[in-house]
Amino acid sequence: MSANKVINFMGARMLAAALSIALVLGSIASLAVNGLQFGLDFTGGTLVELGYDRAADLQKIRDDLGSAGFKDSVVQDYGSATDVLIRLTGDDPKLGDKVVDTLQAGYSGQIDLRRVEFVGPQVGEELREQGGLGMLLALALVMVYIAIRFQYKFAIGAVVALAHDVIITLGVFSILGVGFDLTVLAAVLSVIGYSLNDTIVVSDRIRENFRKMRKGTEIEIINASLTQTFGRTIITSLTTIMVLVALFYFGGEMIHAFALALLIGVGVGTYSSIYVAANILLFMDITREDLLPPQKEEDEADQMP
Amino acid sequence: MLNKYPFWKYLLIVVALVVGAIYALPNLYPDDPSIQISGLRTSLTIDQRTIERAEKSLVEANIPLKASELLEKSALLRLTDIEDQLAAKEAIQRAMGDDYVVALNLAPTTPEWLSSLGAGPMKLGLDLSGGVHFLLEVDMQRAVDTRLKVYNSEVRTLLRKERLRYRSAPDLDNGARQLMFADEQTRDEAVSRIADEFQELAINSYEEAEGFFLSFTLKETQVREIEDYAIKQNLTTVRNRVNELGVSEPLVQRQGRNRIVVQLPGVQDTAEAKRILGKTANLEFRLEATADAAASSTETFPFKENRQAPARLERNIIISGDRVSNAQSNFDENGRPQVNIRLDSSGGQLMNRATRDNVGRRMAVLFIEQKPTTRIETQEVNGEKVQVRVPGFREEREVISLATIQSALGTSFRITGLDGVGEASELALLLRAGALAAPMYFVEERTVGPSLGKDNIRMGINSVVIGFALVLIFMLVYYKVFGLFANIALTLNLALLVALMSMLSATLTLPGIAGIVLTVGMAVDANVLIFSRIKEELKNGLSAQRAIHEGYDRAFVTILDANITTLLVAVILYAVGTGPVKGFAVTLSLGIIISMFTAIVVTRAMVNLSFGGRQLKRLWI
């Protein structure tokens, strides 16, 4: 890229707006219809992880459990073919042993009970409330900070971009039917962090250019700002994604969903820092006057040698 | 001069790095799997002979031993292989007998010069080390009710003493106690006497067809005080019980208003742990009712494991188990098991007052046990009838001893007539561990097997190493010399993060590892911001020195804004989150702070050292 060649990002702003709206609406629709596959942390119940000494026959496990009277059990592979994850309703502390006894009866090899968790649903409810509360509180504080450091239009832009990223990340989880547990919640919250980071870097440059560039329309200034930060945006996303891909493939099953949430979040966050936050600024008719420093500071600056 | 740091700045960086390196170092020494032996009773001393006995049992079981040492109140035997740990525990437990607590442990191997500096390895969360996690909920309603019961008997005693005649009436729905009087005057007199004597009670008077009533319950401030007391008392009790289990580095913490978290790393036998923790037992000392006592002032209880006719006791409680300061099981003159009990001073006074005038009467020890249960209830949720499991408890009240008072009792006395040695020592253990102020039940339980924990660590570290390596290669290729600086800073960032977490004794969890990975990804951002700005300034025609200066300067504002907002999110996560979310928030916020230092200050120092103050034709970036 040469220094004076400006990419016309905002040329596609209407298209991007339409795409964003479609994605957000689609996500909301999926969330309304499919909901989220809330994990044990939220629903309560018992999770049993078993290690088989050879590849496990999931259908047989389901049949064995069904005929032994374990209702609504979910049986799935976990990592490798020898690891099995079973989710059951109920919170009998001996459930793990009972499941092993049941399955061992119809299996000649060794079954290893690796993990048992029972969690009360009440806890889940509380955590859901706390998580939701945490998100709202974080959003409010972030808005206040940006409004003070930048300007309220930037605060609205950043928060809309955030909501956009979070809703789409949740939407993808809903569409894929991936279990949503506490670690995924942590991931979604850090998507907020990442998306903010990205949006602020871009906003920072827009602010700087509005003050520095004497000529040019709003769209031209924003295009210039996005072009200048584009290299950095791509490199940072790339390095973060590299680490996340490593986490996804090598981090083990327990952080699979976590890595997935972050991968989606970082992808969407990168797009939104270019097309959502800046777009919102234009929709709100940002002007140079919005960003001029207060008169008093200007005077001081003029007096400086 | 452009791009020159004063000497003190370099010094500061070097000092920070050296300190960081020292505190990160202990993490390179892996823990030894080991077995810890301690006595079930304080009277049992652990000495060299104990170690020799344990060592002998290991030799017999053919388990190699690495080292053994005598600690203050316990013995520690280090093993060479973690696979041997369970077998070793069983062998030693067999050899030592039931009087000793034999527990699995992981003993640190930090060299002495490091631990003398206060350095130690990071703690690993349960998801990494394996172990059990319990969440207990304290039944506050019950705590309040128990206290109200004591007031109830005191109020009645007062009214009898004042010759204010009352009739008993059933408790109100909200738990308030109710008394009925024949006329208004007596009732009002009773109200004023009770109000004078018991300022903690909220009294309400009213009139109904049957007569004149007063009801009393605890004031709101009193209720809150009781709740606070109950959770504190239960915390202490749980801590004591956990200590009796002999677990190394247990975690017992209050969570929220009425919950207690217990984490026992290394423990796999959940049944045993639950048996000790979940035993919400309490004692009450009460006098046996006299034959002519009014039915309303007595209660009848069965004997524990003994089919005698049930005992009729007074409703009044002399003292309850929370006054017990120590209890030991041993044998009486005839070789029968007994429990020697010591009371605290106010308990001793109460006991003395009650027994002084009642020599010759019999006193009962009532054992109250709350067993956790789950009942199934049909509830309506969103218009649908759903079967919901409601955790609760069943209360069993049984007389464990009914003995004639030989003489006035004081702060120390004994309970005899117990069924066996086992029962005596268990009763002593429960008494010694302290009674619970209110019953608790298990809301949550998680177990992570040790092999799964090991897998988690291995995969977690693998993914960090791979992701980290990818980033290092990319940065080196893309930014050349500057990439090298960034890579050094990134490595320091990771080391400092480990050091800081060790210093703060923060616990590393699986999401915590994820937090570290994310930090690595995002710490790069600060350097990318700076370097791309330098590149840009070079393109704008600035000289190399000027471009470096401007690049750092301009990027700093952006980095600050971006990091402060992320930090805000992390801090809120820490404040509202629990468990895994908290672990993630800790590593993320520490990571952000450290990356501000390494990515800005440390790389600047390296850039200044290599390029500062020189004539540069062009910059390799």
Interface residues (C-beta under 8 A of the other chain):
Chain A: S2 A3 E49 G51 G90 D91 D92 P93 G96 D112 L113 R114 R115 V116 E117 F118 V119 G120 Q122 V123 E126 L127 Q130 G131 L133 G134 L137 A138 L141 V142 Y145 I146 R149 L182 T183 L185 A186 A187 L189 S190 I192 G193 Y194 L196 N197 I200 V201 D204 R205 E208 Q228 T229 G231 R232 I235 T236 L238 T239 T240 I241 M242 V243 L244 V245 A246 L247 Y249 F250 G251 G252 M254 I255 F258 A259 L262
Chain B: D127 L135 G256 T270 K274 T374 R389 P391 F442 V443 E444 E445 R446 T447 V448 G449 S451 L452 D455 N456 M459 G460 N462 S463 V464 I466 G467 F468 L470 V471 F474 M475 Y478 L510 P511 I513 A514 G515 V517 L518 V520 G521 M522 V524 D525 V528 L529 S532 K535 E536 K539 N540 R554 V557 T558 D561 A562 N563 I564 T565 T566 L568 V569 A570 I572 L573 A575 V576 G577 T578 G579 P580 V581 F584 A585 L588
